[in-house]
Amino acid sequence: MNEIVWSDIVVQLITFAILILTIVLIVLAFRETIKRSKQIDNMPIIYIVIDIALILLLWFVLDFIGVNISYVVPNLMEWATKFILPWIVLYWLIRLIKSFEKK
């Protein structure tokens, strides 16, 4: 029993290390882009890193609790595209129409 638990922990740690490496590469790419453009502030990078860290934390917490991520995430995406995305599109469409009316 202990061997199975340790092997699961090792797999989770390897997955976590790969995800951290991916985050680091993304942050380095954003920093390089900012250095080249000089128009963007450093704050968006901090927000991106915080968002990625929160998503990873949620991913590992849900996996640790026993929630099947491969079932939950696609269902959440389907629900969001059916119910939330049309409202967002409608909001921006109304703003576009109002901006045309002002001109």
N, C-alpha and C positions, 0 to 999 in steps of 0.2 A: 504494500500500500504506500509506503513512504517513497518508493522509487517512482511510482506513477505521479505523485504530487510534485516531486522534485523535477521530473522531466517536463511536467506542465509549466512549472515556474521558469525553467530554463527556456522553453519555447516562448513564453510571454516576455521574458527579458530580451531575447534576441529580436523579437518583433518590436519591442519598445526601442531598442537601440537603432534598428533600421528606421523607424519613424522619426526618432530624434535626429538622425543623420539627414534625413530628407528635409526636416524643418530647418536645420542649419544651412543646407544648400539653398533652400528657398530664400532664407533671410540674406544670405550672401549675394544672391542674384538681385534681390531688391536693393541692397546697399550699393551694388555696382551701378544699377540703373539710376539711383538717386545721385551718385557721384557724377554721372555723365550729364544728367539733366539739370541739376542745381535748382530746379524750380519746386521740387517736392520737399516737404518738411520731413523730419525723421519720425514724427509721431505716427504716421500710418504704418510704419514697420512694427512699432510697438503694438499697435492694435492687431495687426495680422498675427504676430507671434502669440499674443494673448488668446486670440480666437482659436488658433491651431492647438495651443496647449489645452484650452478648455474642451475642444472636440476630442483630443486624445485622452484626456482625463475621463470624459464621459464614456468614451469607447471602452477603456479598461475597467471602469467601475461597473458598467453594464455587463461586460464579459465576466467579471469576477462574481457578480451577483447571480449570474446564470441566465441572463436574458440572451436569446439567440439573435445576435446582431444581424446575421444574414437574412433574417426574416423581418426584423423590426425596421431597419433602415429603408429597404425598398418600399415597405408599406407606408412609412412616414413620407417618403418622397412622392409616392403616388397620391397620398392624401393632400400634400401641400400643392402639387400641381393641379389637382382637381378643384380645391376649394380656396386656397390662398392666392395662387398665382393669377387667376382671373380678376380678383379684386385689385391686385397691384397694377395689372395692365389697365384696368378700367380707370383707376386713379390717375395714372400718368396720361392716359388718353384724354381725360377731362382737363387736366392741366395744359396739355398741348392745345386743345380746342380753345381754352380760355386765353392762352398766349396769342393764338391767331386772332381772336376777337379783339384783343387790345391793340393790335397793330392795325 
